């Protein structure tokens, strides 16, 4: 008697759900997993170099040390060679930042705002309402009116409690 085969949809469902679980675990634990992933990539990339040195009758431990010394020395030499150029570019950027900020404020922001208004993403500019007088005399009269209202409210409350 033949054994019935499982439905065809079970295997793809299992594979996709397993992949989703693995990806979610990696995303959830990315801070912890990052060193392990980087170590795996480094080992994968450097293994052929170590194997080549082993073929030349160098012990595996010395081959690993030699390959790491070459790789780390290359990174250090590269950093040493480009550090002056990076410092020079940061110095130029520091001097240029005020001009770039002015250009962004004066040219880019109005141009982007106009384009967004043309498309309808930003409402059209409204005329600015006229502001009330800001003279010291007008301000002091407003303050006096508020103070008078506060006093009358306080006096009314204190007389009703007697």
Secondary structure, 3 states (H helix, E strand, C coil): CCCCCCCCHHHHHHHHHHHHHHHHHHHHCHHHHHHHHHHHHHHHHHHHHHHHHHHCCCCHHHHHHHHHHHHHHHHHHHHHHHHHHHHHHHHHHHHHHHHHHHHHHHHHHHHHHHHHHHHCCCCCCCCCCCCCCCCHHHHHHHHHHHHHHHHHHHHHHHHHCC
